[in-house]
Amino acid sequence: MSFLTAKPILASAVECTDDELIVTLSDGRRLAVPIVWFPRLAKASPQERAEYELLGQGEGIHWPKIDEDISVVGLLEGRPSVEFQRRS
């Protein structure tokens, strides 16, 4: 008997526009969410947005200059930041 092992979906690239956070995933999909979901990212300069690090193998994204961390699982589940949820 064989078991299928699901490969984790990871981030491979990140792009920020004035309106969206766009994450390219390891399976080829591109996931776009409103940047307002992440107030620190929305308020950041284009240079600060461009300076990100992939966490682990790509399980998350970190912007060191603005201290923002976003998980790929959270994006796939459609979860905005806690800061955004408090304002809503």
C-alpha positions as CSV (number, residue, x, y, z in Angstrom):
1,M,0.0,0.0,0.0
2,S,1.3,3.5,-0.8
3,F,0.4,6.8,0.8
4,L,0.3,10.1,-0.9
5,T,2.3,12.7,0.9
6,A,1.2,16.2,0.2
7,K,4.0,18.6,-0.6
8,P,3.7,21.9,1.4
9,I,2.8,24.9,-0.6
10,L,5.6,27.5,-0.3
11,A,6.3,31.0,-1.4
12,S,8.9,31.4,-4.1
13,A,8.5,35.1,-4.9
14,V,6.8,38.2,-3.6
15,E,5.6,41.4,-5.2
16,C,3.8,44.4,-3.7
17,T,1.9,47.0,-5.6
18,D,0.0,49.9,-4.1
19,D,-3.1,47.7,-3.9
20,E,-2.0,44.1,-3.7
21,L,0.4,41.6,-2.1
22,I,1.1,39.0,-4.8
23,V,2.8,35.8,-3.8
24,T,4.1,33.2,-6.4
25,L,3.7,29.8,-4.9
26,S,5.8,26.7,-5.4
27,D,3.1,25.0,-7.4
28,G,3.0,27.8,-9.9
29,R,-0.1,29.7,-8.6
30,R,0.0,33.4,-8.0
31,L,-2.0,34.5,-5.0
32,A,-3.1,38.2,-4.7
33,V,-4.7,39.7,-1.6
34,P,-5.5,43.3,-0.8
35,I,-2.5,45.0,0.7
36,V,-4.8,46.8,3.2
37,W,-5.1,43.4,5.0
38,F,-1.6,44.2,6.3
39,P,-1.5,47.8,7.5
40,R,2.3,47.9,8.2
41,L,2.9,46.7,4.6
42,A,0.3,49.1,3.2
43,K,2.1,52.1,4.9
44,A,5.6,51.0,4.0
45,S,7.6,52.6,1.2
46,P,8.2,50.7,-2.0
47,Q,11.8,50.1,-1.0
48,E,10.7,48.7,2.4
49,R,8.2,46.4,0.7
50,A,10.8,45.2,-1.8
51,E,13.1,44.1,1.1
52,Y,11.6,40.8,2.2
53,E,13.0,37.4,3.3
54,L,11.4,34.0,2.8
55,L,11.2,32.2,6.1
56,G,12.2,28.5,6.3
57,Q,11.7,26.9,2.9
58,G,9.1,29.6,2.0
59,E,6.5,28.9,4.7
60,G,6.4,32.6,5.5
61,I,7.5,36.0,4.4
62,H,9.3,38.5,6.6
63,W,9.9,42.3,6.1
64,P,12.7,43.2,8.5
65,K,12.4,47.0,8.2
66,I,8.7,47.0,9.2
67,D,8.7,43.9,11.3
68,E,5.9,42.2,9.3
69,D,5.6,38.4,9.1
70,I,3.0,36.7,6.9
71,S,2.5,32.9,6.6
72,V,1.6,31.2,3.4
73,V,-1.0,29.1,5.1
74,G,-2.7,32.2,6.4
75,L,-2.8,33.7,2.9
76,L,-4.2,30.5,1.5
77,E,-6.9,30.5,4.2
78,G,-7.8,34.1,3.4
79,R,-6.8,35.4,6.9
80,P,-5.9,39.2,7.1
81,S,-3.6,40.4,9.8
82,V,-4.9,40.8,13.4
83,E,-4.3,44.6,13.1
84,F,-6.7,44.7,10.1
85,Q,-9.3,42.5,11.9
86,R,-9.3,44.8,14.9
87,R,-10.0,47.8,12.7
88,S,-12.9,46.1,10.9
